[in-house]
Amino acid sequence: MNDRLLSLLGICRRAGRLVIGADPVKEAIETDKAFLVICASDISQNTEKKIRMAVETKGTVEYHIIDRTKDELSFSLGKTCAVLAVIDKGFADKFTELIEAEQKKEETTI
């Protein structure tokens, strides 16, 4: 299966424009480096709440829980992760486009 979202995550990581892990992501949000935060669908409630609160406090960061598991994200990035932040506006815009297209496609198939 060719997953454009996971492929783009790999490219983004190799470009050095991805922050991985709850604490580094929270720091990126607080220092205004993050444009987009992405969480795995099976993220722990505690971690999700911590990240969501940081995003809501800042108010300038997009936030999405995607339909991918921690294992899928970890496999595509080569590092265990459940939450990540995109610190590049261009990559963030492309991720948002892909995520919204995927959500729209899911809505039409229901």
Biopython code that builds the backbone (N, CA, C, O; Angstrom):
import numpy as np
from Bio.PDB.StructureBuilder import StructureBuilder

atoms = [
    (1, "MET", "N", (0.838, -1.192, 0.000)),
    (1, "MET", "CA", (0.000, 0.000, 0.000)),
    (1, "MET", "C", (0.877, 1.247, 0.000)),
    (1, "MET", "O", (1.856, 1.326, 0.742)),
    (2, "ASN", "N", (0.524, 2.205, -0.824)),
    (2, "ASN", "CA", (1.257, 3.450, -0.912)),
    (2, "ASN", "C", (0.533, 4.504, -0.087)),
    (2, "ASN", "O", (-0.509, 5.008, -0.506)),
    (3, "ASP", "N", (1.066, 4.841, 1.070)),
    (3, "ASP", "CA", (0.446, 5.798, 1.976)),
    (3, "ASP", "C", (1.174, 7.139, 1.860)),
    (3, "ASP", "O", (2.289, 7.294, 2.359)),
    (4, "ARG", "N", (0.547, 8.086, 1.209)),
    (4, "ARG", "CA", (1.177, 9.381, 0.947)),
    (4, "ARG", "C", (1.509, 10.122, 2.232)),
    (4, "ARG", "O", (2.540, 10.789, 2.317)),
    (5, "LEU", "N", (0.641, 10.009, 3.233)),
    (5, "LEU", "CA", (0.865, 10.700, 4.501)),
    (5, "LEU", "C", (2.116, 10.171, 5.197)),
    (5, "LEU", "O", (2.952, 10.948, 5.658)),
    (6, "LEU", "N", (2.242, 8.845, 5.271)),
    (6, "LEU", "CA", (3.417, 8.259, 5.920)),
    (6, "LEU", "C", (4.684, 8.517, 5.112)),
    (6, "LEU", "O", (5.755, 8.714, 5.686)),
    (7, "SER", "N", (4.573, 8.517, 3.795)),
    (7, "SER", "CA", (5.727, 8.828, 2.948)),
    (7, "SER", "C", (6.207, 10.255, 3.180)),
    (7, "SER", "O", (7.408, 10.510, 3.279)),
    (8, "LEU", "N", (5.259, 11.179, 3.266)),
    (8, "LEU", "CA", (5.609, 12.576, 3.511)),
    (8, "LEU", "C", (6.225, 12.756, 4.891)),
    (8, "LEU", "O", (7.105, 13.598, 5.070)),
    (9, "LEU", "N", (5.773, 11.974, 5.870)),
    (9, "LEU", "CA", (6.382, 12.032, 7.195)),
    (9, "LEU", "C", (7.862, 11.654, 7.129)),
    (9, "LEU", "O", (8.704, 12.301, 7.752)),
    (10, "GLY", "N", (8.167, 10.616, 6.377)),
    (10, "GLY", "CA", (9.558, 10.199, 6.215)),
    (10, "GLY", "C", (10.405, 11.276, 5.559)),
    (10, "GLY", "O", (11.534, 11.526, 5.983)),
    (11, "ILE", "N", (9.873, 11.908, 4.539)),
    (11, "ILE", "CA", (10.586, 12.992, 3.851)),
    (11, "ILE", "C", (10.801, 14.165, 4.801)),
    (11, "ILE", "O", (11.881, 14.753, 4.848)),
    (12, "CYS", "N", (9.765, 14.490, 5.548)),
    (12, "CYS", "CA", (9.829, 15.604, 6.494)),
    (12, "CYS", "C", (10.892, 15.337, 7.569)),
    (12, "CYS", "O", (11.632, 16.242, 7.954)),
    (13, "ARG", "N", (10.960, 14.104, 8.045)),
    (13, "ARG", "CA", (11.961, 13.759, 9.065)),
    (13, "ARG", "C", (13.372, 13.866, 8.492)),
    (13, "ARG", "O", (14.265, 14.424, 9.129)),
    (14, "ARG", "N", (13.566, 13.333, 7.293)),
    (14, "ARG", "CA", (14.891, 13.401, 6.675)),
    (14, "ARG", "C", (15.312, 14.850, 6.415)),
    (14, "ARG", "O", (16.502, 15.164, 6.408)),
    (15, "ALA", "N", (14.332, 15.726, 6.203)),
    (15, "ALA", "CA", (14.618, 17.144, 5.990)),
    (15, "ALA", "C", (14.875, 17.880, 7.308)),
    (15, "ALA", "O", (15.249, 19.053, 7.306)),
    (16, "GLY", "N", (14.675, 17.194, 8.416)),
    (16, "GLY", "CA", (14.912, 17.814, 9.722)),
    (16, "GLY", "C", (13.822, 18.769, 10.151)),
    (16, "GLY", "O", (14.057, 19.658, 10.969)),
    (17, "ARG", "N", (12.627, 18.592, 9.605)),
    (17, "ARG", "CA", (11.518, 19.514, 9.893)),
    (17, "ARG", "C", (10.437, 18.859, 10.736)),
    (17, "ARG", "O", (9.287, 19.298, 10.716)),
    (18, "LEU", "N", (10.792, 17.804, 11.485)),
    (18, "LEU", "CA", (9.839, 17.060, 12.294)),
    (18, "LEU", "C", (10.384, 16.925, 13.714)),
    (18, "LEU", "O", (11.549, 16.581, 13.912)),
    (19, "VAL", "N", (9.531, 17.199, 14.695)),
    (19, "VAL", "CA", (9.881, 17.011, 16.103)),
    (19, "VAL", "C", (9.077, 15.815, 16.589)),
    (19, "VAL", "O", (7.864, 15.752, 16.388)),
    (20, "ILE", "N", (9.762, 14.855, 17.235)),
    (20, "ILE", "CA", (9.126, 13.609, 17.631)),
    (20, "ILE", "C", (9.158, 13.447, 19.143)),
    (20, "ILE", "O", (10.192, 13.657, 19.777)),
    (21, "GLY", "N", (8.016, 13.072, 19.715)),
    (21, "GLY", "CA", (7.931, 12.814, 21.153)),
    (21, "GLY", "C", (7.135, 13.889, 21.875)),
    (21, "GLY", "O", (7.141, 15.053, 21.472)),
    (22, "ALA", "N", (6.453, 13.498, 22.936)),
    (22, "ALA", "CA", (5.540, 14.406, 23.633)),
    (22, "ALA", "C", (6.239, 15.647, 24.188)),
    (22, "ALA", "O", (5.792, 16.768, 23.946)),
    (23, "ASP", "N", (7.320, 15.458, 24.920)),
    (23, "ASP", "CA", (7.994, 16.613, 25.530)),
    (23, "ASP", "C", (8.633, 17.543, 24.496)),
    (23, "ASP", "O", (8.469, 18.758, 24.602)),
    (24, "PRO", "N", (9.358, 17.016, 23.494)),
    (24, "PRO", "CA", (9.882, 17.914, 22.453)),
    (24, "PRO", "C", (8.774, 18.630, 21.663)),
    (24, "PRO", "O", (8.935, 19.790, 21.282)),
    (25, "VAL", "N", (7.659, 17.941, 21.420)),
    (25, "VAL", "CA", (6.540, 18.562, 20.708)),
    (25, "VAL", "C", (5.947, 19.691, 21.544)),
    (25, "VAL", "O", (5.659, 20.772, 21.030)),
    (26, "LYS", "N", (5.769, 19.431, 22.830)),
    (26, "LYS", "CA", (5.226, 20.467, 23.725)),
    (26, "LYS", "C", (6.140, 21.690, 23.744)),
    (26, "LYS", "O", (5.663, 22.824, 23.729)),
    (27, "GLU", "N", (7.445, 21.461, 23.777)),
    (27, "GLU", "CA", (8.407, 22.560, 23.745)),
    (27, "GLU", "C", (8.327, 23.325, 22.422)),
    (27, "GLU", "O", (8.398, 24.554, 22.409)),
    (28, "ALA", "N", (8.179, 22.598, 21.307)),
    (28, "ALA", "CA", (8.064, 23.247, 19.997)),
    (28, "ALA", "C", (6.807, 24.108, 19.920)),
    (28, "ALA", "O", (6.814, 25.173, 19.302)),
    (29, "ILE", "N", (5.733, 23.645, 20.546)),
    (29, "ILE", "CA", (4.489, 24.429, 20.577)),
    (29, "ILE", "C", (4.709, 25.707, 21.394)),
    (29, "ILE", "O", (4.354, 26.802, 20.959)),
    (30, "GLU", "N", (5.291, 25.551, 22.564)),
    (30, "GLU", "CA", (5.481, 26.685, 23.470)),
    (30, "GLU", "C", (6.457, 27.721, 22.932)),
    (30, "GLU", "O", (6.344, 28.900, 23.267)),
    (31, "THR", "N", (7.415, 27.307, 22.102)),
    (31, "THR", "CA", (8.397, 28.241, 21.542)),
    (31, "THR", "C", (8.016, 28.717, 20.141)),
    (31, "THR", "O", (8.844, 29.294, 19.436)),
    (32, "ASP", "N", (6.769, 28.478, 19.737)),
    (32, "ASP", "CA", (6.231, 28.929, 18.451)),
    (32, "ASP", "C", (6.962, 28.354, 17.235)),
    (32, "ASP", "O", (6.997, 28.988, 16.181)),
    (33, "LYS", "N", (7.542, 27.165, 17.370)),
    (33, "LYS", "CA", (8.202, 26.529, 16.236)),
    (33, "LYS", "C", (7.259, 25.607, 15.486)),
    (33, "LYS", "O", (7.444, 25.382, 14.290)),
    (34, "ALA", "N", (6.255, 25.067, 16.159)),
    (34, "ALA", "CA", (5.342, 24.090, 15.553)),
    (34, "ALA", "C", (4.238, 24.783, 14.764)),
    (34, "ALA", "O", (3.634, 25.748, 15.233)),
    (35, "PHE", "N", (3.983, 24.275, 13.560)),
    (35, "PHE", "CA", (2.868, 24.733, 12.747)),
    (35, "PHE", "C", (1.712, 23.738, 12.797)),
    (35, "PHE", "O", (0.546, 24.109, 12.663)),
    (36, "LEU", "N", (2.060, 22.462, 12.994)),
    (36, "LEU", "CA", (1.071, 21.397, 12.968)),
    (36, "LEU", "C", (1.496, 20.300, 13.931)),
    (36, "LEU", "O", (2.668, 19.928, 13.980)),
    (37, "VAL", "N", (0.535, 19.781, 14.702)),
    (37, "VAL", "CA", (0.784, 18.654, 15.593)),
    (37, "VAL", "C", (-0.081, 17.495, 15.120)),
    (37, "VAL", "O", (-1.277, 17.649, 14.873)),
    (38, "ILE", "N", (0.552, 16.328, 14.998)),
    (38, "ILE", "CA", (-0.131, 15.119, 14.547)),
    (38, "ILE", "C", (0.011, 14.056, 15.626)),
    (38, "ILE", "O", (1.106, 13.807, 16.131)),
    (39, "CYS", "N", (-1.117, 13.430, 15.975)),
    (39, "CYS", "CA", (-1.110, 12.353, 16.966)),
    (39, "CYS", "C", (-1.636, 11.072, 16.334)),
    (39, "CYS", "O", (-2.492, 11.103, 15.450)),
    (40, "ALA", "N", (-1.106, 9.947, 16.803)),
    (40, "ALA", "CA", (-1.580, 8.636, 16.361)),
    (40, "ALA", "C", (-2.963, 8.383, 16.944)),
    (40, "ALA", "O", (-3.329, 8.960, 17.967)),
    (41, "SER", "N", (-3.718, 7.527, 16.295)),
    (41, "SER", "CA", (-5.083, 7.231, 16.752)),
    (41, "SER", "C", (-5.107, 6.498, 18.085)),
    (41, "SER", "O", (-6.103, 6.567, 18.805)),
    (42, "ASP", "N", (-4.029, 5.798, 18.428)),
    (42, "ASP", "CA", (-3.996, 5.052, 19.683)),
    (42, "ASP", "C", (-3.082, 5.688, 20.732)),
    (42, "ASP", "O", (-2.505, 4.992, 21.567)),
    (43, "ILE", "N", (-2.957, 7.004, 20.682)),
    (43, "ILE", "CA", (-2.158, 7.730, 21.659)),
    (43, "ILE", "C", (-2.813, 7.614, 23.039)),
    (43, "ILE", "O", (-4.036, 7.518, 23.139)),
    (44, "SER", "N", (-2.016, 7.622, 24.083)),
    (44, "SER", "CA", (-2.581, 7.511, 25.432)),
    (44, "SER", "C", (-3.393, 8.768, 25.747)),
    (44, "SER", "O", (-3.090, 9.856, 25.259)),
    (45, "GLN", "N", (-4.413, 8.602, 26.558)),
    (45, "GLN", "CA", (-5.283, 9.728, 26.905)),
    (45, "GLN", "C", (-4.507, 10.823, 27.616)),
    (45, "GLN", "O", (-4.733, 12.008, 27.371)),
    (46, "ASN", "N", (-3.596, 10.432, 28.492)),
    (46, "ASN", "CA", (-2.818, 11.405, 29.246)),
    (46, "ASN", "C", (-1.944, 12.256, 28.319)),
    (46, "ASN", "O", (-1.903, 13.479, 28.448)),
    (47, "THR", "N", (-1.256, 11.610, 27.398)),
    (47, "THR", "CA", (-0.397, 12.329, 26.454)),
    (47, "THR", "C", (-1.233, 13.207, 25.537)),
    (47, "THR", "O", (-0.874, 14.356, 25.279)),
    (48, "GLU", "N", (-2.338, 12.680, 25.046)),
    (48, "GLU", "CA", (-3.214, 13.457, 24.157)),
    (48, "GLU", "C", (-3.728, 14.700, 24.863)),
    (48, "GLU", "O", (-3.769, 15.780, 24.273)),
    (49, "LYS", "N", (-4.117, 14.555, 26.117)),
    (49, "LYS", "CA", (-4.635, 15.697, 26.886)),
    (49, "LYS", "C", (-3.546, 16.752, 27.084)),
    (49, "LYS", "O", (-3.803, 17.948, 26.944)),
    (50, "LYS", "N", (-2.342, 16.311, 27.407)),
    (50, "LYS", "CA", (-1.213, 17.221, 27.628)),
    (50, "LYS", "C", (-0.901, 18.028, 26.366)),
    (50, "LYS", "O", (-0.695, 19.240, 26.426)),
    (51, "ILE", "N", (-0.870, 17.342, 25.231)),
    (51, "ILE", "CA", (-0.555, 18.008, 23.959)),
    (51, "ILE", "C", (-1.705, 18.924, 23.530)),
    (51, "ILE", "O", (-1.480, 20.058, 23.108)),
    (52, "ARG", "N", (-2.937, 18.421, 23.644)),
    (52, "ARG", "CA", (-4.092, 19.227, 23.249)),
    (52, "ARG", "C", (-4.177, 20.518, 24.065)),
    (52, "ARG", "O", (-4.499, 21.579, 23.528)),
    (53, "MET", "N", (-3.888, 20.422, 25.363)),
    (53, "MET", "CA", (-3.926, 21.616, 26.211)),
    (53, "MET", "C", (-2.859, 22.625, 25.792)),
    (53, "MET", "O", (-3.114, 23.829, 25.799)),
    (54, "ALA", "N", (-1.670, 22.149, 25.429)),
    (54, "ALA", "CA", (-0.604, 23.045, 24.956)),
    (54, "ALA", "C", (-1.013, 23.728, 23.656)),
    (54, "ALA", "O", (-0.770, 24.921, 23.471)),
    (55, "VAL", "N", (-1.639, 22.963, 22.751)),
    (55, "VAL", "CA", (-2.110, 23.523, 21.480)),
    (55, "VAL", "C", (-3.194, 24.564, 21.722)),
    (55, "VAL", "O", (-3.159, 25.641, 21.126)),
    (56, "GLU", "N", (-4.159, 24.259, 22.590)),
    (56, "GLU", "CA", (-5.254, 25.187, 22.866)),
    (56, "GLU", "C", (-4.754, 26.443, 23.563)),
    (56, "GLU", "O", (-5.268, 27.532, 23.310)),
    (57, "THR", "N", (-3.768, 26.312, 24.430)),
    (57, "THR", "CA", (-3.202, 27.466, 25.126)),
    (57, "THR", "C", (-2.534, 28.403, 24.130)),
    (57, "THR", "O", (-2.693, 29.620, 24.214)),
    (58, "LYS", "N", (-1.792, 27.840, 23.193)),
    (58, "LYS", "CA", (-1.093, 28.651, 22.196)),
    (58, "LYS", "C", (-2.079, 29.224, 21.184)),
    (58, "LYS", "O", (-1.992, 30.400, 20.832)),
    (59, "GLY", "N", (-3.000, 28.414, 20.721)),
    (59, "GLY", "CA", (-4.053, 28.876, 19.817)),
    (59, "GLY", "C", (-3.635, 29.113, 18.380)),
    (59, "GLY", "O", (-4.470, 29.515, 17.570)),
    (60, "THR", "N", (-2.393, 28.885, 18.033)),
    (60, "THR", "CA", (-1.937, 29.157, 16.667)),
    (60, "THR", "C", (-1.473, 27.903, 15.931)),
    (60, "THR", "O", (-1.009, 27.986, 14.794)),
    (61, "VAL", "N", (-1.594, 26.751, 16.569)),
    (61, "VAL", "CA", (-1.085, 25.502, 16.013)),
    (61, "VAL", "C", (-2.253, 24.610, 15.605)),
    (61, "VAL", "O", (-3.208, 24.436, 16.362)),
    (62, "GLU", "N", (-2.166, 24.047, 14.398)),
    (62, "GLU", "CA", (-3.179, 23.077, 13.969)),
    (62, "GLU", "C", (-2.933, 21.759, 14.681)),
    (62, "GLU", "O", (-1.795, 21.422, 15.008)),
    (63, "TYR", "N", (-4.012, 21.012, 14.919)),
    (63, "TYR", "CA", (-3.914, 19.769, 15.669)),
    (63, "TYR", "C", (-4.800, 18.722, 15.023)),
    (63, "TYR", "O", (-5.983, 18.962, 14.783)),
    (64, "HIS", "N", (-4.222, 17.546, 14.738)),
    (64, "HIS", "CA", (-4.988, 16.460, 14.130)),
    (64, "HIS", "C", (-4.629, 15.131, 14.767)),
    (64, "HIS", "O", (-3.459, 14.851, 15.031)),
    (65, "ILE", "N", (-5.650, 14.310, 15.012)),
    (65, "ILE", "CA", (-5.436, 12.911, 15.345)),
    (65, "ILE", "C", (-5.736, 12.154, 14.064)),
    (65, "ILE", "O", (-6.857, 12.195, 13.557)),
    (66, "ILE", "N", (-4.732, 11.465, 13.545)),
    (66, "ILE", "CA", (-4.894, 10.795, 12.251)),
    (66, "ILE", "C", (-5.242, 9.324, 12.444)),
    (66, "ILE", "O", (-5.046, 8.752, 13.516)),
    (67, "ASP", "N", (-5.753, 8.743, 11.395)),
    (67, "ASP", "CA", (-6.166, 7.337, 11.428)),
    (67, "ASP", "C", (-4.978, 6.413, 11.146)),
    (67, "ASP", "O", (-5.021, 5.584, 10.238)),
    (68, "ARG", "N", (-3.916, 6.574, 11.946)),
    (68, "ARG", "CA", (-2.726, 5.727, 11.873)),
    (68, "ARG", "C", (-2.333, 5.378, 13.307)),
    (68, "ARG", "O", (-2.482, 6.198, 14.213)),
    (69, "THR", "N", (-1.839, 4.181, 13.506)),
    (69, "THR", "CA", (-1.436, 3.756, 14.846)),
    (69, "THR", "C", (0.004, 4.197, 15.139)),
    (69, "THR", "O", (0.737, 4.628, 14.249)),
    (70, "LYS", "N", (0.378, 4.075, 16.410)),
    (70, "LYS", "CA", (1.758, 4.363, 16.803)),
    (70, "LYS", "C", (2.726, 3.470, 16.029)),
    (70, "LYS", "O", (3.792, 3.916, 15.605)),
    (71, "ASP", "N", (2.343, 2.210, 15.850)),
    (71, "ASP", "CA", (3.210, 1.280, 15.126)),
    (71, "ASP", "C", (3.419, 1.725, 13.679)),
    (71, "ASP", "O", (4.534, 1.643, 13.162)),
    (72, "GLU", "N", (2.367, 2.191, 13.028)),
    (72, "GLU", "CA", (2.490, 2.646, 11.645)),
    (72, "GLU", "C", (3.387, 3.882, 11.552)),
    (72, "GLU", "O", (4.238, 3.972, 10.667)),
    (73, "LEU", "N", (3.192, 4.834, 12.471)),
    (73, "LEU", "CA", (4.036, 6.026, 12.478)),
    (73, "LEU", "C", (5.485, 5.645, 12.766)),
    (73, "LEU", "O", (6.404, 6.120, 12.098)),
    (74, "SER", "N", (5.680, 4.790, 13.758)),
    (74, "SER", "CA", (7.028, 4.375, 14.143)),
    (74, "SER", "C", (7.734, 3.665, 13.002)),
    (74, "SER", "O", (8.919, 3.906, 12.767)),
    (75, "PHE", "N", (7.034, 2.801, 12.293)),
    (75, "PHE", "CA", (7.624, 2.070, 11.179)),
    (75, "PHE", "C", (8.057, 3.027, 10.070)),
    (75, "PHE", "O", (9.137, 2.871, 9.501)),
    (76, "SER", "N", (7.222, 4.011, 9.764)),
    (76, "SER", "CA", (7.548, 4.923, 8.662)),
    (76, "SER", "C", (8.683, 5.881, 9.023)),
    (76, "SER", "O", (9.386, 6.368, 8.138)),
    (77, "LEU", "N", (8.866, 6.156, 10.323)),
    (77, "LEU", "CA", (9.899, 7.101, 10.744)),
    (77, "LEU", "C", (11.161, 6.432, 11.268)),
    (77, "LEU", "O", (12.202, 7.076, 11.400)),
    (78, "GLY", "N", (11.067, 5.140, 11.566)),
    (78, "GLY", "CA", (12.221, 4.451, 12.109)),
    (78, "GLY", "C", (12.490, 4.787, 13.555)),
    (78, "GLY", "O", (13.591, 4.554, 14.056)),
    (79, "LYS", "N", (11.497, 5.332, 14.233)),
    (79, "LYS", "CA", (11.635, 5.725, 15.637)),
    (79, "LYS", "C", (10.265, 5.638, 16.292)),
    (79, "LYS", "O", (9.267, 6.051, 15.702)),
    (80, "THR", "N", (10.211, 5.108, 17.501)),
    (80, "THR", "CA", (8.947, 4.971, 18.210)),
    (80, "THR", "C", (8.354, 6.350, 18.493)),
    (80, "THR", "O", (9.020, 7.221, 19.053)),
    (81, "CYS", "N", (7.090, 6.536, 18.097)),
    (81, "CYS", "CA", (6.450, 7.820, 18.363)),
    (81, "CYS", "C", (4.927, 7.704, 18.275)),
    (81, "CYS", "O", (4.387, 6.847, 17.575)),
    (82, "ALA", "N", (4.262, 8.586, 19.002)),
    (82, "ALA", "CA", (2.809, 8.676, 18.946)),
    (82, "ALA", "C", (2.365, 10.100, 18.658)),
    (82, "ALA", "O", (1.220, 10.333, 18.272)),
    (83, "VAL", "N", (3.271, 11.055, 18.847)),
    (83, "VAL", "CA", (2.951, 12.458, 18.606)),
    (83, "VAL", "C", (4.157, 13.131, 17.958)),
    (83, "VAL", "O", (5.304, 12.868, 18.318)),
    (84, "LEU", "N", (3.867, 14.008, 16.990)),
    (84, "LEU", "CA", (4.944, 14.725, 16.322)),
    (84, "LEU", "C", (4.472, 16.105, 15.900)),
    (84, "LEU", "O", (3.277, 16.365, 15.758)),
    (85, "ALA", "N", (5.444, 16.976, 15.707)),
    (85, "ALA", "CA", (5.145, 18.345, 15.289)),
    (85, "ALA", "C", (5.911, 18.655, 14.016)),
    (85, "ALA", "O", (7.078, 18.291, 13.870)),
    (86, "VAL", "N", (5.244, 19.325, 13.106)),
    (86, "VAL", "CA", (5.866, 19.769, 11.859)),
    (86, "VAL", "C", (6.293, 21.214, 12.074)),
    (86, "VAL", "O", (5.481, 22.064, 12.439)),
    (87, "ILE", "N", (7.582, 21.484, 11.843)),
    (87, "ILE", "CA", (8.118, 22.826, 12.114)),
    (87, "ILE", "C", (8.467, 23.573, 10.820)),
    (87, "ILE", "O", (9.363, 24.417, 10.799)),
    (88, "ASP", "N", (7.757, 23.251, 9.764)),
    (88, "ASP", "CA", (7.931, 23.904, 8.478)),
    (88, "ASP", "C", (6.553, 24.199, 7.904)),
    (88, "ASP", "O", (5.718, 23.299, 7.813)),
    (89, "LYS", "N", (6.305, 25.426, 7.523)),
    (89, "LYS", "CA", (4.983, 25.847, 7.040)),
    (89, "LYS", "C", (4.572, 25.099, 5.768)),
    (89, "LYS", "O", (3.417, 24.694, 5.640)),
    (90, "GLY", "N", (5.484, 24.915, 4.847)),
    (90, "GLY", "CA", (5.163, 24.214, 3.600)),
    (90, "GLY", "C", (4.762, 22.769, 3.844)),
    (90, "GLY", "O", (3.757, 22.304, 3.305)),
    (91, "PHE", "N", (5.539, 22.055, 4.652)),
    (91, "PHE", "CA", (5.191, 20.680, 4.998)),
    (91, "PHE", "C", (3.862, 20.642, 5.747)),
    (91, "PHE", "O", (3.025, 19.777, 5.489)),
    (92, "ALA", "N", (3.669, 21.577, 6.669)),
    (92, "ALA", "CA", (2.432, 21.608, 7.462)),
    (92, "ALA", "C", (1.217, 21.790, 6.561)),
    (92, "ALA", "O", (0.196, 21.131, 6.757)),
    (93, "ASP", "N", (1.318, 22.673, 5.583)),
    (93, "ASP", "CA", (0.217, 22.898, 4.648)),
    (93, "ASP", "C", (-0.099, 21.637, 3.842)),
    (93, "ASP", "O", (-1.267, 21.312, 3.631)),
    (94, "LYS", "N", (0.931, 20.932, 3.397)),
    (94, "LYS", "CA", (0.728, 19.708, 2.612)),
    (94, "LYS", "C", (0.103, 18.612, 3.474)),
    (94, "LYS", "O", (-0.788, 17.896, 3.015)),
    (95, "PHE", "N", (0.567, 18.476, 4.726)),
    (95, "PHE", "CA", (-0.031, 17.498, 5.635)),
    (95, "PHE", "C", (-1.512, 17.813, 5.864)),
    (95, "PHE", "O", (-2.355, 16.917, 5.827)),
    (96, "THR", "N", (-1.816, 19.074, 6.098)),
    (96, "THR", "CA", (-3.199, 19.476, 6.331)),
    (96, "THR", "C", (-4.058, 19.136, 5.116)),
    (96, "THR", "O", (-5.177, 18.643, 5.261)),
    (97, "GLU", "N", (-3.544, 19.394, 3.937)),
    (97, "GLU", "CA", (-4.259, 19.075, 2.692)),
    (97, "GLU", "C", (-4.538, 17.569, 2.601)),
    (97, "GLU", "O", (-5.656, 17.161, 2.284)),
    (98, "LEU", "N", (-3.519, 16.747, 2.878)),
    (98, "LEU", "CA", (-3.690, 15.295, 2.815)),
    (98, "LEU", "C", (-4.664, 14.781, 3.877)),
    (98, "LEU", "O", (-5.494, 13.917, 3.595)),
    (99, "ILE", "N", (-4.562, 15.306, 5.084)),
    (99, "ILE", "CA", (-5.430, 14.871, 6.179)),
    (99, "ILE", "C", (-6.881, 15.245, 5.887)),
    (99, "ILE", "O", (-7.782, 14.429, 6.080)),
    (100, "GLU", "N", (-7.110, 16.472, 5.423)),
    (100, "GLU", "CA", (-8.472, 16.900, 5.122)),
    (100, "GLU", "C", (-9.067, 16.117, 3.957)),
    (100, "GLU", "O", (-10.254, 15.792, 3.976)),
    (101, "ALA", "N", (-8.262, 15.810, 2.948)),
    (101, "ALA", "CA", (-8.743, 15.004, 1.814)),
    (101, "ALA", "C", (-9.115, 13.606, 2.287)),
    (101, "ALA", "O", (-10.115, 13.037, 1.849)),
    (102, "GLU", "N", (-8.306, 13.060, 3.182)),
    (102, "GLU", "CA", (-8.579, 11.725, 3.721)),
    (102, "GLU", "C", (-9.868, 11.726, 4.547)),
    (102, "GLU", "O", (-10.677, 10.805, 4.439)),
    (103, "GLN", "N", (-10.057, 12.755, 5.366)),
    (103, "GLN", "CA", (-11.273, 12.850, 6.187)),
    (103, "GLN", "C", (-12.506, 13.040, 5.319)),
    (103, "GLN", "O", (-13.560, 12.475, 5.610)),
    (104, "LYS", "N", (-12.388, 13.826, 4.260)),
    (104, "LYS", "CA", (-13.507, 14.047, 3.342)),
    (104, "LYS", "C", (-13.881, 12.749, 2.640)),
    (104, "LYS", "O", (-15.060, 12.452, 2.448)),
    (105, "LYS", "N", (-12.863, 11.980, 2.258)),
    (105, "LYS", "CA", (-13.095, 10.692, 1.596)),
    (105, "LYS", "C", (-13.810, 9.725, 2.535)),
    (105, "LYS", "O", (-14.702, 8.994, 2.105)),
    (106, "GLU", "N", (-13.429, 9.715, 3.811)),
    (106, "GLU", "CA", (-14.079, 8.849, 4.806)),
    (106, "GLU", "C", (-15.541, 9.238, 5.002)),
    (106, "GLU", "O", (-16.401, 8.372, 5.154)),
    (107, "GLU", "N", (-15.823, 10.546, 4.997)),
    (107, "GLU", "CA", (-17.193, 11.020, 5.189)),
    (107, "GLU", "C", (-18.094, 10.593, 4.022)),
    (107, "GLU", "O", (-19.274, 10.304, 4.224)),
    (108, "THR", "N", (-17.555, 10.555, 2.834)),
    (108, "THR", "CA", (-18.380, 10.196, 1.675)),
    (108, "THR", "C", (-18.621, 8.697, 1.586)),
    (108, "THR", "O", (-19.573, 8.264, 0.938)),
    (109, "THR", "N", (-17.772, 7.897, 2.227)),
    (109, "THR", "CA", (-17.967, 6.446, 2.179)),
    (109, "THR", "C", (-18.855, 5.931, 3.294)),
    (109, "THR", "O", (-19.219, 4.755, 3.305)),
    (110, "ILE", "N", (-19.202, 6.788, 4.221)),
    (110, "ILE", "CA", (-20.062, 6.362, 5.339)),
    (110, "ILE", "C", (-21.513, 6.386, 4.949)),
    (110, "ILE", "O", (-22.376, 6.059, 5.763)),
]
sb = StructureBuilder()
sb.init_structure("model")
sb.init_model(0)
sb.init_chain("A")
sb.init_seg("    ")
for serial, (resi, resn, name, xyz) in enumerate(atoms, 1):
    if name == "N":
        sb.init_residue(resn, " ", resi, " ")
    sb.init_atom(name, np.array(xyz, "f"), 0.0, 1.0, " ", f" {name:<3s}", serial, name[0])
structure = sb.get_structure()
